[in-house]
Amino acid sequence: MKRIGLTGSIGMGKSAVAAMLRQEGVPVFDADAEVHRLQGPGGSLLPAIEARFPGTTGPDGVDRARLGAAVFGHPEELRALESIVHPAVRASQKRFLRRNRSRPVVVLDIPLLYESHGERKLDGVIVVSASAWKQRARVLARPGMTVAKFNRIKRLQVPDAVKRRRADYIVDTGTTFDRTREQVRRLVTCLRRKAGR
């Protein structure tokens, strides 16, 4: 089984590419979705998060605004949160890999893959990318997004140009949806061939 990472900076279209990979029959583990599940209503991480960050959870799960305010700009607090979340996500990922061990290729969708040095344990990395102006337009169109918030997020991420240099495969989403889908189809064919199936 080839384990391929999928990553890309905010607004690059990674979620759309992940959906296309699934449509091509490739199992995809979505780390962000798993975090939302673990922190959502009835999520298994709520007691530990509430104990460490009182007042940040409720019946609907984690209050993301309150938790964000508690950790953003506070490296020690962020590390404390990561020490709660990351082991649970890794355990979920291991279960996903066990369930799909007979598949030739699986994809691990990890937004901060390079930032966490997760690429070292993979057989390759797909970087989803687009032009800087397209990224900016997409992100600023999101509800509640501001230029200042966008710039803060970008500062926390490895620059797109660096990700592109380090990538094994690049999917350009700065084109039409159909052209992006065709790139994904060709990539899946290539990955399966390399996996020997």
C-alpha atoms as a printed R data frame, in Angstrom:
    type eleno elety resid chain resno       x      y       z
1   ATOM     1    CA   MET     A     1   0.000  0.000   0.000
2   ATOM     2    CA   LYS     A     2   1.340  3.401  -1.029
3   ATOM     3    CA   ARG     A     3   0.593  6.153   1.484
4   ATOM     4    CA   ILE     A     4   0.386  9.538  -0.211
5   ATOM     5    CA   GLY     A     5   0.028 12.859   1.597
6   ATOM     6    CA   LEU     A     6  -2.317 15.566   0.346
7   ATOM     7    CA   THR     A     7  -1.696 19.140   1.416
8   ATOM     8    CA   GLY     A     8  -2.000 22.735   0.318
9   ATOM     9    CA   SER     A     9  -2.272 26.189   1.790
10  ATOM    10    CA   ILE     A    10  -5.557 27.832   2.716
11  ATOM    11    CA   GLY     A    11  -7.805 28.533  -0.262
12  ATOM    12    CA   MET     A    12  -5.916 26.330  -2.713
13  ATOM    13    CA   GLY     A    13  -8.765 23.864  -3.321
14  ATOM    14    CA   LYS     A    14  -7.501 20.884  -1.347
15  ATOM    15    CA   SER     A    15 -10.996 19.822  -0.247
16  ATOM    16    CA   ALA     A    16 -12.179 19.773  -3.863
17  ATOM    17    CA   VAL     A    17  -9.197 17.635  -4.886
18  ATOM    18    CA   ALA     A    18  -9.798 15.256  -1.952
19  ATOM    19    CA   ALA     A    19 -13.398 14.814  -3.143
20  ATOM    20    CA   MET     A    20 -12.159 14.083  -6.677
21  ATOM    21    CA   LEU     A    21  -9.732 11.463  -5.350
22  ATOM    22    CA   ARG     A    22 -12.597  9.763  -3.499
23  ATOM    23    CA   GLN     A    23 -14.675  9.806  -6.692
24  ATOM    24    CA   GLU     A    24 -11.793  7.976  -8.389
25  ATOM    25    CA   GLY     A    25 -12.033  5.266  -5.718
26  ATOM    26    CA   VAL     A    26  -9.034  6.302  -3.607
27  ATOM    27    CA   PRO     A    27  -9.603  6.106   0.171
28  ATOM    28    CA   VAL     A    28  -8.883  9.497   1.762
29  ATOM    29    CA   PHE     A    29  -8.313 10.148   5.475
30  ATOM    30    CA   ASP     A    30  -9.300 13.750   6.247
31  ATOM    31    CA   ALA     A    31  -7.422 14.899   9.359
32  ATOM    32    CA   ASP     A    32  -9.456 18.131   9.671
33  ATOM    33    CA   ALA     A    33 -12.768 16.282   9.446
34  ATOM    34    CA   GLU     A    34 -11.570 13.871  12.112
35  ATOM    35    CA   VAL     A    35 -10.652 16.768  14.417
36  ATOM    36    CA   HIS     A    36 -14.146 18.232  13.904
37  ATOM    37    CA   ARG     A    37 -15.706 14.855  14.737
38  ATOM    38    CA   LEU     A    38 -13.605 14.401  17.879
39  ATOM    39    CA   GLN     A    39 -14.420 17.950  19.013
40  ATOM    40    CA   GLY     A    40 -18.062 17.956  17.878
41  ATOM    41    CA   PRO     A    41 -21.204 17.131  19.877
42  ATOM    42    CA   GLY     A    42 -20.430 14.149  22.103
43  ATOM    43    CA   GLY     A    43 -16.820 14.061  20.834
44  ATOM    44    CA   SER     A    44 -14.369 12.006  22.836
45  ATOM    45    CA   LEU     A    45 -11.945 14.926  23.286
46  ATOM    46    CA   LEU     A    46 -14.423 17.315  24.903
47  ATOM    47    CA   PRO     A    47 -13.737 16.361  28.554
48  ATOM    48    CA   ALA     A    48  -9.956 16.783  28.172
49  ATOM    49    CA   ILE     A    49 -10.313 20.070  26.283
50  ATOM    50    CA   GLU     A    50 -12.786 21.466  28.827
51  ATOM    51    CA   ALA     A    51 -10.519 20.436  31.716
52  ATOM    52    CA   ARG     A    52  -7.523 22.231  30.172
53  ATOM    53    CA   PHE     A    53  -9.457 25.182  28.660
54  ATOM    54    CA   PRO     A    54 -12.537 25.799  30.857
55  ATOM    55    CA   GLY     A    55 -15.519 27.362  29.129
56  ATOM    56    CA   THR     A    56 -14.504 26.366  25.595
57  ATOM    57    CA   THR     A    57 -16.941 23.476  25.121
58  ATOM    58    CA   GLY     A    58 -20.691 22.983  25.325
59  ATOM    59    CA   PRO     A    59 -23.566 20.825  24.006
60  ATOM    60    CA   ASP     A    60 -22.521 21.622  20.422
61  ATOM    61    CA   GLY     A    61 -18.929 20.581  21.054
62  ATOM    62    CA   VAL     A    62 -15.955 22.918  21.036
63  ATOM    63    CA   ASP     A    63 -16.670 26.624  20.746
64  ATOM    64    CA   ARG     A    64 -14.029 27.256  18.091
65  ATOM    65    CA   ALA     A    65 -13.949 31.025  18.634
66  ATOM    66    CA   ARG     A    66 -13.322 30.665  22.379
67  ATOM    67    CA   LEU     A    67 -10.778 27.907  21.971
68  ATOM    68    CA   GLY     A    68  -9.037 29.865  19.226
69  ATOM    69    CA   ALA     A    69  -8.841 32.919  21.471
70  ATOM    70    CA   ALA     A    70  -7.337 30.758  24.234
71  ATOM    71    CA   VAL     A    71  -4.534 29.322  22.079
72  ATOM    72    CA   PHE     A    72  -3.885 31.766  19.222
73  ATOM    73    CA   GLY     A    73  -0.684 33.692  19.863
74  ATOM    74    CA   HIS     A    74   0.070 31.558  22.946
75  ATOM    75    CA   PRO     A    75   2.549 28.843  21.866
76  ATOM    76    CA   GLU     A    76   2.423 27.000  25.199
77  ATOM    77    CA   GLU     A    77  -1.375 26.814  25.125
78  ATOM    78    CA   LEU     A    78  -1.323 25.686  21.499
79  ATOM    79    CA   ARG     A    79   1.117 22.897  22.395
80  ATOM    80    CA   ALA     A    80  -1.188 21.832  25.240
81  ATOM    81    CA   LEU     A    81  -4.121 21.603  22.826
82  ATOM    82    CA   GLU     A    82  -2.031 19.700  20.275
83  ATOM    83    CA   SER     A    83  -0.994 17.206  22.979
84  ATOM    84    CA   ILE     A    84  -4.706 16.416  23.423
85  ATOM    85    CA   VAL     A    85  -5.736 16.379  19.771
86  ATOM    86    CA   HIS     A    86  -2.798 14.897  17.855
87  ATOM    87    CA   PRO     A    87  -2.620 11.474  19.573
88  ATOM    88    CA   ALA     A    88  -6.363 10.942  18.975
89  ATOM    89    CA   VAL     A    89  -6.059 11.873  15.297
90  ATOM    90    CA   ARG     A    90  -3.043  9.576  14.892
91  ATOM    91    CA   ALA     A    91  -5.038  6.706  16.431
92  ATOM    92    CA   SER     A    92  -7.902  7.359  13.986
93  ATOM    93    CA   GLN     A    93  -5.441  7.438  11.099
94  ATOM    94    CA   LYS     A    94  -3.978  4.078  12.153
95  ATOM    95    CA   ARG     A    95  -7.484  2.562  12.160
96  ATOM    96    CA   PHE     A    96  -8.087  4.000   8.666
97  ATOM    97    CA   LEU     A    97  -4.831  2.456   7.405
98  ATOM    98    CA   ARG     A    98  -5.710 -0.943   8.906
99  ATOM    99    CA   ARG     A    99  -9.171 -0.856   7.277
100 ATOM   100    CA   ASN     A   100  -7.630 -0.045   3.882
101 ATOM   101    CA   ARG     A   101  -4.453 -2.148   4.043
102 ATOM   102    CA   SER     A   102  -5.431 -4.154   0.940
103 ATOM   103    CA   ARG     A   103  -5.803 -1.020  -1.215
104 ATOM   104    CA   PRO     A   104  -2.932 -0.133  -3.567
105 ATOM   105    CA   VAL     A   105  -3.042  3.606  -2.734
106 ATOM   106    CA   VAL     A   106  -4.465  5.636   0.144
107 ATOM   107    CA   VAL     A   107  -4.315  9.386   0.654
108 ATOM   108    CA   LEU     A   108  -3.811 11.174   3.963
109 ATOM   109    CA   ASP     A   109  -5.276 14.689   3.734
110 ATOM   110    CA   ILE     A   110  -3.181 16.679   6.222
111 ATOM   111    CA   PRO     A   111  -3.374 20.487   5.947
112 ATOM   112    CA   LEU     A   112  -0.201 21.149   7.978
113 ATOM   113    CA   LEU     A   113   1.756 18.199   6.589
114 ATOM   114    CA   TYR     A   114   5.045 20.040   5.990
115 ATOM   115    CA   GLU     A   115   4.642 22.181   9.094
116 ATOM   116    CA   SER     A   116   4.457 19.000  11.210
117 ATOM   117    CA   HIS     A   117   7.144 17.151   9.165
118 ATOM   118    CA   GLY     A   118   4.609 14.395   8.454
119 ATOM   119    CA   GLU     A   119   5.935 13.873   4.919
120 ATOM   120    CA   ARG     A   120   8.823 11.795   6.286
121 ATOM   121    CA   LYS     A   121   6.546  8.799   6.875
122 ATOM   122    CA   LEU     A   122   4.893  8.879   3.427
123 ATOM   123    CA   ASP     A   123   5.603  7.473  -0.018
124 ATOM   124    CA   GLY     A   124   4.903 10.784  -1.730
125 ATOM   125    CA   VAL     A   125   3.132 14.130  -1.396
126 ATOM   126    CA   ILE     A   126   0.509 15.842  -3.549
127 ATOM   127    CA   VAL     A   127   0.466 19.621  -3.205
128 ATOM   128    CA   VAL     A   128  -2.674 21.470  -4.308
129 ATOM   129    CA   SER     A   129  -1.815 24.926  -5.583
130 ATOM   130    CA   ALA     A   130  -3.132 27.967  -7.437
131 ATOM   131    CA   SER     A   131  -1.950 31.512  -8.112
132 ATOM   132    CA   ALA     A   132  -1.621 33.902  -5.168
133 ATOM   133    CA   TRP     A   133  -4.373 36.195  -6.492
134 ATOM   134    CA   LYS     A   134  -6.795 33.274  -6.880
135 ATOM   135    CA   GLN     A   135  -5.990 32.021  -3.371
136 ATOM   136    CA   ARG     A   136  -6.583 35.482  -1.935
137 ATOM   137    CA   ALA     A   137  -9.897 35.923  -3.775
138 ATOM   138    CA   ARG     A   138 -11.167 32.515  -2.600
139 ATOM   139    CA   VAL     A   139 -10.197 33.049   1.025
140 ATOM   140    CA   LEU     A   140 -11.495 36.611   1.319
141 ATOM   141    CA   ALA     A   141 -14.847 35.456  -0.075
142 ATOM   142    CA   ARG     A   142 -15.324 33.243   3.001
143 ATOM   143    CA   PRO     A   143 -17.760 34.498   5.662
144 ATOM   144    CA   GLY     A   144 -16.003 36.270   8.521
145 ATOM   145    CA   MET     A   145 -12.616 36.340   6.803
146 ATOM   146    CA   THR     A   146 -10.536 39.512   6.885
147 ATOM   147    CA   VAL     A   147  -7.251 40.458   5.247
148 ATOM   148    CA   ALA     A   148  -5.567 40.510   8.667
149 ATOM   149    CA   LYS     A   149  -6.842 37.024   9.544
150 ATOM   150    CA   PHE     A   150  -5.815 35.682   6.129
151 ATOM   151    CA   ASN     A   151  -2.309 37.100   6.549
152 ATOM   152    CA   ARG     A   152  -2.014 35.596  10.066
153 ATOM   153    CA   ILE     A   153  -2.998 32.162   8.737
154 ATOM   154    CA   LYS     A   154  -0.534 32.430   5.846
155 ATOM   155    CA   ARG     A   155   2.303 33.272   8.249
156 ATOM   156    CA   LEU     A   156   1.680 29.978  10.088
157 ATOM   157    CA   GLN     A   157   1.885 27.938   6.881
158 ATOM   158    CA   VAL     A   158   4.878 26.898   4.814
159 ATOM   159    CA   PRO     A   159   4.794 29.165   1.729
160 ATOM   160    CA   ASP     A   160   3.152 27.731  -1.381
161 ATOM   161    CA   ALA     A   161   6.353 28.106  -3.427
162 ATOM   162    CA   VAL     A   162   8.241 25.967  -0.894
163 ATOM   163    CA   LYS     A   163   5.486 23.334  -0.872
164 ATOM   164    CA   ARG     A   164   5.583 23.180  -4.669
165 ATOM   165    CA   ARG     A   165   9.360 22.639  -4.643
166 ATOM   166    CA   ARG     A   166   9.066 19.839  -2.106
167 ATOM   167    CA   ALA     A   167   6.062 18.131  -3.742
168 ATOM   168    CA   ASP     A   168   6.199 14.838  -5.608
169 ATOM   169    CA   TYR     A   169   3.004 15.759  -7.465
170 ATOM   170    CA   ILE     A   170   1.258 19.123  -7.990
171 ATOM   171    CA   VAL     A   171  -2.428 19.594  -8.783
172 ATOM   172    CA   ASP     A   172  -3.142 23.044 -10.205
173 ATOM   173    CA   THR     A   173  -6.603 24.259  -9.188
174 ATOM   174    CA   GLY     A   174  -6.137 27.664 -10.785
175 ATOM   175    CA   THR     A   175  -7.745 26.338 -13.936
176 ATOM   176    CA   THR     A   176 -11.231 25.031 -14.725
177 ATOM   177    CA   PHE     A   177 -12.920 22.382 -12.594
178 ATOM   178    CA   ASP     A   178 -12.844 19.914 -15.517
179 ATOM   179    CA   ARG     A   179  -9.126 20.414 -16.097
180 ATOM   180    CA   THR     A   180  -8.416 19.915 -12.411
181 ATOM   181    CA   ARG     A   181 -10.480 16.715 -12.457
182 ATOM   182    CA   GLU     A   182  -8.493 15.476 -15.465
183 ATOM   183    CA   GLN     A   183  -5.231 16.152 -13.605
184 ATOM   184    CA   VAL     A   184  -6.543 14.098 -10.677
185 ATOM   185    CA   ARG     A   185  -7.570 11.210 -12.951
186 ATOM   186    CA   ARG     A   186  -4.138 11.100 -14.563
187 ATOM   187    CA   LEU     A   187  -2.485 11.278 -11.144
188 ATOM   188    CA   VAL     A   188  -4.553  8.375  -9.780
189 ATOM   189    CA   THR     A   189  -3.630  6.269 -12.823
190 ATOM   190    CA   CYS     A   190   0.046  7.099 -12.238
191 ATOM   191    CA   LEU     A   191  -0.130  6.288  -8.504
192 ATOM   192    CA   ARG     A   192  -1.835  2.949  -9.099
193 ATOM   193    CA   ARG     A   193   0.725  2.020 -11.740
194 ATOM   194    CA   LYS     A   194   3.552  2.834  -9.329
195 ATOM   195    CA   ALA     A   195   1.824  0.775  -6.625
196 ATOM   196    CA   GLY     A   196   1.929 -2.200  -8.984
197 ATOM   197    CA   ARG     A   197  -1.820 -2.532  -9.638
